[in-house]
Amino acid sequence: MGDGRASSELDPRPTPSALDAAKNWLLAVRNEDGGWGEHELSASRVVNTAEAIVALTKLDTTWDASASIEYLRRAASGGYAKFTRHFGWLAFALLEAGLPSTDPTIAGAVEWLAANQNKDHGWGQDANLPSGLYTTFLAMRVLSSARVRSDLLASATVWVDHQQNGDGGWPFRAEAKSDACATAYALISLTKYSHQPFESSDRCRQACGFLIEHRNGPSWAPSYEKGGAGDNVHTFAHFTTPWAISALIASAYSPTQRAVVDGSKSLLDSQSESGGWADVSQYRPTVWATSNAVSALVEHSTAFAEVRRVEDVVQSISMLHARLDSITTVVSGSSVVFRIGPGLFIGLGQRTFVAVALIVGLAVITATVVASRLTAAIYLTVAYAGCVIVAVLLFAYLRQVKRRDAAFVWSSVLGLISLLVAMAGSYVVLTR
């Protein structure tokens, strides 16, 4: 989709038209029962419906999700939700839609997850199946978002932590080869949902390095995971690029870094004309790939905008600091030069400046005497003379210690203060 990219090559944020196209496509392929299938004209499924709710809520918090929420409620109560991925996605989607953790459907999902955690503290695709990274990530995301069962969350954190391989990556299954998407799930689990400062650790940096090294050009190749048991073994496709972007951002990796920016731009470039995404180019768009892409792009856009706001604030402060620095006094030889803003200079000879201060001060005192304010004139004379004497003594001292420029500055400043004292005092006296 050619107009999905923002106008600047350095700005990876999608245009409003690209996001609107994604939203319109998702709404267009929703089924009459309020649910979504894998793609257009597919029968509704629990996971696809939950994925679409999450994406649409990120795109527009005001969209009407009531029919889709009811579909998930019926699926949960009717026995259509059977596996970890069902309950993990279902509960998270309802939480994202704004339902409280005490909602019966969410509470039921949490109860199922608590009852089906494996003895090693991870979760498998189903009860008694080996623990896997993806399903454990889904369960941790629900428990953390709902703020429930911190004990299960803590034990699952330990399981995920211990699965990291020596190369910095994680496998989908214990003791298997590291995979980029599995690594992304693990990073998100440990940085966003474990409530522990994993993102500041060396192991987190090593994992980010693994992700960066295992790119396929500007993006990441899809990952394929075997799941199930016996005759019921399936291959699950994972759209790696969106999850890798989310993982790097969650790991405090700068949203302006080249790998993250390139990943988002590759997503924008791969958006179909209809507005959806496929996990592999030339395939038709799917709900799950579109949901993954939208979530990552919105997260990256938010993080990128926050960085830009901080940069704008820093730039504004720097400009203000520069303007304050421009209001300076520059002393050169026997002249005092005031610079007010860029390019505007006011120069006064040193002797002329002091003479003007003395003449004006004496004129003010004389005016006070003429106005028959003898007592006030005495007070003003004493104050003015005191300031002048201090200015002369300071000037003489600084000249003696060979700080000629400072002598000119400080004597001029005190002369100006004495002038202001005389003028302010006479104003108060003469206006009584």
C-alpha positions as CSV (number, residue, x, y, z in Angstrom):
1,M,0.0,0.0,0.0
2,G,1.9,3.0,-1.3
3,D,0.6,5.7,1.0
4,G,1.1,4.0,4.3
5,R,4.4,5.4,5.1
6,A,4.8,8.8,6.8
7,S,6.1,11.6,4.6
8,S,9.6,11.7,6.2
9,E,11.9,8.8,5.5
10,L,13.2,9.1,9.1
11,D,9.6,8.9,10.5
12,P,8.3,5.4,10.7
13,R,4.8,6.3,11.9
14,P,1.9,5.2,9.7
15,T,-0.3,7.9,8.1
16,P,-3.9,8.2,9.4
17,S,-5.1,6.8,6.0
18,A,-3.1,3.6,6.5
19,L,-4.6,3.0,10.0
20,D,-8.0,3.9,8.7
21,A,-7.6,1.3,6.0
22,A,-6.7,-1.4,8.5
23,K,-9.6,-0.5,10.7
24,N,-12.0,-0.5,7.7
25,W,-10.7,-3.9,6.5
26,L,-11.1,-5.5,9.9
27,L,-14.7,-4.2,10.3
28,A,-15.5,-5.3,6.7
29,V,-14.5,-8.9,7.3
30,R,-16.3,-9.3,10.7
31,N,-19.0,-11.9,10.6
32,E,-22.7,-11.4,11.4
33,D,-22.2,-13.2,14.8
34,G,-19.8,-10.5,15.9
35,G,-16.7,-12.7,15.5
36,W,-13.9,-13.0,13.0
37,G,-12.3,-16.0,11.2
38,E,-8.8,-16.2,9.9
39,H,-9.6,-14.2,6.8
40,E,-12.6,-12.9,4.9
41,L,-15.5,-15.4,4.7
42,S,-14.0,-17.7,7.3
43,A,-16.1,-19.0,10.2
44,S,-15.6,-17.1,13.5
45,R,-13.0,-18.3,15.9
46,V,-12.1,-17.4,19.5
47,V,-8.5,-16.4,18.9
48,N,-9.1,-14.4,15.7
49,T,-12.0,-12.5,17.3
50,A,-9.9,-11.6,20.3
51,E,-7.0,-10.5,18.0
52,A,-9.4,-8.3,16.0
53,I,-10.8,-6.7,19.2
54,V,-7.3,-5.9,20.5
55,A,-6.3,-4.3,17.1
56,L,-9.5,-2.3,16.8
57,T,-9.2,-1.0,20.3
58,K,-5.7,0.3,19.6
59,L,-7.0,2.0,16.5
60,D,-10.2,3.5,17.9
61,T,-11.2,3.3,21.6
62,T,-14.7,4.4,20.7
63,W,-15.6,1.6,18.3
64,D,-18.6,-0.5,19.2
65,A,-17.2,-3.8,20.5
66,S,-20.4,-5.0,22.1
67,A,-21.3,-7.7,19.5
68,S,-17.8,-9.0,19.5
69,I,-17.6,-9.1,23.3
70,E,-20.8,-11.1,23.3
71,Y,-19.4,-13.5,20.8
72,L,-16.4,-14.2,23.2
73,R,-18.8,-14.6,26.1
74,R,-20.8,-17.2,24.2
75,A,-17.7,-19.0,23.1
76,A,-16.4,-19.2,26.7
77,S,-19.7,-20.4,28.2
78,G,-20.5,-22.7,25.3
79,G,-17.3,-24.7,25.5
80,Y,-15.6,-23.3,22.3
81,A,-12.7,-22.0,24.4
82,K,-10.6,-25.1,25.1
83,F,-6.9,-24.4,25.0
84,T,-4.4,-22.0,26.5
85,R,-4.3,-19.8,23.5
86,H,-8.1,-19.5,23.6
87,F,-8.3,-18.4,27.2
88,G,-5.1,-16.3,26.9
89,W,-6.4,-14.3,24.0
90,L,-10.0,-14.1,25.1
91,A,-9.3,-12.7,28.5
92,F,-6.7,-10.2,27.2
93,A,-9.0,-8.9,24.6
94,L,-11.8,-8.3,27.1
95,L,-9.3,-6.5,29.4
96,E,-8.2,-4.4,26.5
97,A,-11.8,-3.5,25.7
98,G,-12.1,-2.0,29.1
99,L,-13.8,-4.8,31.1
100,P,-12.7,-5.2,34.7
101,S,-10.7,-8.3,35.9
102,T,-13.7,-9.2,38.0
103,D,-15.8,-9.8,34.9
104,P,-17.1,-13.4,35.1
105,T,-15.7,-14.4,31.7
106,I,-12.2,-13.0,32.5
107,A,-12.3,-14.5,36.0
108,G,-13.3,-17.9,34.5
109,A,-10.3,-17.6,32.0
110,V,-7.9,-16.8,34.9
111,E,-9.3,-19.8,36.8
112,W,-8.7,-22.1,33.9
113,L,-5.1,-20.8,33.4
114,A,-4.4,-21.3,37.1
115,A,-5.7,-24.8,37.1
116,N,-3.7,-25.7,34.0
117,Q,-0.3,-24.4,34.8
118,N,2.3,-27.1,34.4
119,K,4.4,-28.3,37.2
120,D,7.5,-26.6,35.7
121,H,5.4,-23.4,35.9
122,G,4.9,-22.8,32.2
123,W,1.9,-23.4,30.1
124,G,1.4,-25.8,27.1
125,Q,-1.1,-25.7,24.3
126,D,-3.4,-27.8,26.5
127,A,-3.3,-29.4,29.9
128,N,-0.5,-31.9,30.3
129,L,1.2,-30.8,27.1
130,P,4.9,-29.5,27.4
131,S,5.3,-25.9,28.3
132,G,6.0,-23.5,25.4
133,L,7.1,-19.9,25.1
134,Y,4.1,-18.6,23.2
135,T,1.4,-20.1,25.5
136,T,3.3,-19.1,28.6
137,F,3.6,-15.5,27.2
138,L,-0.2,-15.5,26.6
139,A,-0.9,-16.6,30.2
140,M,1.5,-14.2,31.8
141,R,0.0,-11.3,29.7
142,V,-3.4,-12.0,31.1
143,L,-2.3,-12.4,34.8
144,S,-0.2,-9.2,34.6
145,S,-2.9,-7.1,32.9
146,A,-5.6,-8.4,35.2
147,R,-3.3,-7.9,38.3
148,V,-4.2,-11.3,39.7
149,R,-2.4,-14.4,40.9
150,S,1.0,-12.7,41.3
151,D,2.3,-16.1,42.6
152,L,1.6,-17.8,39.3
153,L,3.2,-14.8,37.4
154,A,6.3,-15.0,39.6
155,S,6.8,-18.7,39.0
156,A,6.2,-18.4,35.3
157,T,8.8,-15.6,35.2
158,V,11.4,-18.0,36.5
159,W,10.5,-20.6,33.9
160,V,10.8,-18.2,31.0
161,D,14.0,-16.8,32.5
162,H,15.6,-20.3,32.6
163,Q,14.8,-21.1,29.0
164,Q,17.3,-18.6,27.5
165,N,20.0,-20.2,25.4
166,G,23.6,-19.3,25.4
167,D,23.3,-17.3,22.2
168,G,20.9,-14.9,23.9
169,G,17.8,-16.2,22.2
170,W,14.9,-18.4,23.3
171,P,13.4,-21.5,21.8
172,F,9.7,-22.3,21.5
173,R,10.3,-25.5,23.4
174,A,12.9,-26.3,26.1
175,E,16.4,-27.3,24.7
176,A,15.5,-26.5,21.1
177,K,17.2,-24.1,18.8
178,S,16.7,-20.4,19.5
179,D,14.0,-18.6,17.4
180,A,13.5,-14.9,16.8
181,C,9.8,-14.9,17.5
182,A,10.1,-17.0,20.6
183,T,12.8,-14.6,21.7
184,A,10.4,-11.7,21.2
185,Y,7.7,-13.4,23.3
186,A,10.2,-14.0,26.0
187,L,11.5,-10.4,26.0
188,I,7.9,-9.0,26.2
189,S,7.1,-11.5,29.0
190,L,10.1,-10.5,31.1
191,T,10.0,-6.7,30.4
192,K,6.3,-5.9,30.4
193,Y,4.6,-8.6,32.4
194,S,7.1,-10.0,35.0
195,H,7.2,-6.7,37.0
196,Q,11.0,-7.1,37.2
197,P,13.7,-4.8,35.8
198,F,14.9,-7.3,33.2
199,E,15.4,-4.6,30.5
200,S,18.4,-3.2,32.4
201,S,20.3,-6.5,32.4
202,D,23.1,-7.7,30.2
203,R,21.0,-10.8,29.3
204,C,18.3,-8.5,27.9
205,R,20.9,-6.6,25.8
206,Q,22.2,-10.0,24.6
207,A,18.6,-11.0,23.6
208,C,18.1,-7.7,21.7
209,G,21.4,-8.4,19.9
210,F,20.1,-11.8,18.9
211,L,17.0,-10.3,17.4
212,I,19.0,-7.7,15.5
213,E,21.4,-10.3,14.2
214,H,18.5,-12.6,13.0
215,R,16.8,-10.1,10.7
216,N,15.9,-11.1,7.1
217,G,16.9,-7.8,5.5
218,P,14.9,-4.9,7.1
219,S,12.4,-7.3,8.7
220,W,12.2,-10.8,10.3
221,A,11.1,-14.0,8.6
222,P,8.0,-15.7,9.8
223,S,8.4,-18.5,12.4
224,Y,6.7,-21.9,12.5
225,E,6.0,-23.8,15.6
226,K,4.9,-27.4,16.0
227,G,2.2,-27.8,18.6
228,G,-0.2,-30.6,19.9
229,A,0.4,-34.2,20.5
230,G,-0.1,-37.6,18.9
231,D,-2.3,-37.3,15.8
232,N,-3.3,-33.8,16.7
233,V,-0.1,-32.0,15.8
234,H,-0.4,-28.6,14.1
235,T,2.0,-26.1,12.7
236,F,1.4,-22.6,14.0
237,A,2.7,-19.6,12.0
238,H,4.0,-16.6,13.8
239,F,4.3,-13.1,12.2
240,T,7.8,-12.4,13.6
241,T,8.3,-8.8,12.5
242,P,5.6,-7.2,14.7
243,W,6.5,-9.1,17.8
244,A,10.2,-8.3,17.3
245,I,9.4,-4.6,17.1
246,S,7.2,-4.7,20.2
247,A,9.9,-6.7,22.1
248,L,12.7,-4.2,21.2
249,I,10.6,-1.3,22.3
250,A,9.6,-3.1,25.5
251,S,13.3,-3.7,26.2
252,A,14.0,0.0,26.3
253,Y,15.5,-0.2,22.8
254,S,15.2,3.3,21.3
255,P,12.2,3.6,18.8
256,T,14.5,5.7,16.6
257,Q,17.1,2.9,16.2
258,R,17.5,1.7,12.6
259,A,16.4,-1.9,13.2
260,V,13.1,-0.8,14.7
261,V,12.5,1.9,12.1
262,D,13.2,-0.4,9.3
263,G,11.0,-3.1,10.7
264,S,8.0,-0.7,10.9
265,K,8.7,0.6,7.4
266,S,8.7,-2.9,6.1
267,L,5.3,-3.5,7.7
268,L,3.9,-0.3,6.1
269,D,5.3,-1.4,2.7
270,S,3.7,-4.8,3.0
271,Q,0.2,-3.5,3.8
272,S,-2.2,-4.7,1.1
273,E,-4.4,-2.5,-1.0
274,S,-7.4,-3.7,1.0
275,G,-5.9,-2.5,4.2
276,G,-4.9,-5.8,5.8
277,W,-1.7,-7.7,6.3
278,A,-0.5,-11.2,5.4
279,D,2.4,-12.8,7.3
280,V,4.0,-13.7,3.9
281,S,3.9,-11.4,1.0
282,Q,1.6,-12.4,-1.9
283,Y,-0.7,-14.2,0.5
284,R,-4.1,-12.9,1.2
285,P,-4.5,-10.8,4.4
286,T,-5.4,-12.6,7.6
287,V,-7.0,-11.2,10.7
288,W,-4.2,-12.4,13.0
289,A,-1.4,-10.9,10.8
290,T,-3.3,-7.6,10.6
291,S,-3.8,-7.6,14.3
292,N,-0.1,-8.2,15.0
293,A,0.9,-5.5,12.5
294,V,-1.5,-2.9,13.8
295,S,-0.5,-3.5,17.5
296,A,3.2,-3.2,16.7
297,L,2.8,0.0,14.5
298,V,0.7,1.7,17.1
299,E,3.1,0.8,19.9
300,H,6.1,2.0,17.8
301,S,4.3,5.2,16.8
302,T,3.4,6.0,20.4
303,A,7.0,5.5,21.6
304,F,8.4,7.4,18.6
305,A,6.1,10.3,19.3
306,E,7.2,10.4,22.9
307,V,10.8,10.6,21.9
308,R,10.0,13.4,19.5
309,R,8.2,15.3,22.3
310,V,11.2,14.9,24.6
311,E,13.5,16.1,21.8
312,D,11.3,19.1,21.2
313,V,11.3,20.1,24.9
314,V,15.1,19.8,25.0
315,Q,15.4,21.9,21.9
316,S,13.1,24.5,23.3
317,I,15.1,24.7,26.5
318,S,18.3,25.0,24.5
319,M,16.8,27.9,22.5
320,L,15.7,29.6,25.6
321,H,19.1,29.1,27.2
322,A,20.7,30.6,24.1
323,R,18.4,33.7,24.3
324,L,19.2,34.2,27.9
325,D,22.9,34.0,27.1
326,S,22.4,36.6,24.4
327,I,21.2,39.1,27.0
328,T,24.8,39.7,28.2
329,T,27.2,42.5,29.0
330,V,30.4,42.6,27.0
331,V,33.2,44.7,28.2
332,S,35.8,45.9,25.7
333,G,38.5,48.4,26.7
334,S,37.0,51.4,28.3
335,S,33.5,50.9,26.8
336,V,30.5,49.1,28.2
337,V,28.5,47.3,25.5
338,F,25.0,45.9,26.2
339,R,23.9,43.2,23.8
340,I,20.1,42.6,23.9
341,G,19.1,39.8,21.6
342,P,21.0,38.8,18.5
343,G,22.5,41.7,16.5
344,L,21.3,44.6,18.8
345,F,24.1,46.4,20.6
346,I,24.0,49.5,22.8
347,G,27.4,51.0,23.5
348,L,28.4,53.7,26.1
349,G,31.8,55.1,26.8
350,Q,32.9,54.3,30.4
351,R,33.4,57.9,31.4
352,T,30.2,59.1,29.6
353,F,28.2,56.4,31.4
354,V,29.5,57.4,34.9
355,A,29.1,61.1,34.1
356,V,25.5,60.6,33.0
357,A,24.7,58.7,36.2
358,L,26.2,61.4,38.4
359,I,24.5,64.3,36.6
360,V,21.1,62.6,36.6
361,G,21.4,61.6,40.2
362,L,22.4,65.1,41.3
363,A,19.6,66.6,39.2
364,V,17.0,64.4,41.0
365,I,18.3,65.4,44.4
366,T,18.3,69.1,43.4
367,A,14.7,68.7,42.2
368,T,13.8,67.2,45.6
369,V,15.3,70.2,47.4
370,V,13.5,72.7,45.2
371,A,10.3,70.9,45.9
372,S,10.9,71.7,49.7
373,R,11.5,68.1,50.6
374,L,14.7,68.8,52.5
375,T,14.5,65.7,54.8
376,A,13.9,63.5,51.8
377,A,16.7,65.1,49.9
378,I,19.1,64.4,52.8
379,Y,18.2,60.7,52.8
380,L,18.5,60.4,49.0
381,T,21.9,62.2,49.1
382,V,23.2,59.8,51.7
383,A,22.0,56.7,49.8
384,Y,23.2,57.9,46.5
385,A,26.6,59.0,47.8
386,G,27.0,55.7,49.6
387,C,26.4,53.8,46.3
388,V,28.8,56.0,44.5
389,I,31.5,55.6,47.2
390,V,31.1,51.8,47.1
391,A,31.4,51.9,43.3
392,V,34.6,54.0,43.4
393,L,36.2,51.8,46.1
394,L,35.3,48.6,44.2
395,F,36.6,50.1,41.0
396,A,39.9,51.0,42.6
397,Y,40.3,47.6,44.3
398,L,39.6,45.7,41.1
399,R,42.0,47.9,39.1
400,Q,44.7,47.3,41.7
401,V,44.3,43.5,41.4
402,K,44.5,43.9,37.6
403,R,40.9,42.9,36.9
404,R,40.3,45.9,34.7
405,D,37.3,44.5,32.9
406,A,35.6,43.5,36.1
407,A,36.3,46.9,37.5
408,F,34.5,48.6,34.6
409,V,31.5,46.2,34.9
410,W,30.9,46.4,38.6
411,S,31.5,50.1,39.0
412,S,29.1,50.7,36.2
413,V,26.5,48.4,37.7
414,L,26.8,50.1,41.1
415,G,26.6,53.5,39.5
416,L,23.4,52.4,37.7
417,I,22.0,51.1,41.0
418,S,22.7,54.4,42.7
419,L,20.9,56.2,39.9
420,L,17.9,54.0,40.2
421,V,17.8,54.4,44.0
422,A,17.8,58.2,43.7
423,M,15.1,58.2,41.0
424,A,12.9,55.7,42.8
425,G,13.2,57.6,46.1
426,S,12.4,60.9,44.6
427,Y,9.3,59.5,42.9
428,V,8.0,58.2,46.2
429,V,8.7,61.5,47.9
430,L,7.3,63.8,45.2
431,T,4.1,61.8,44.8
432,R,3.1,61.8,48.4
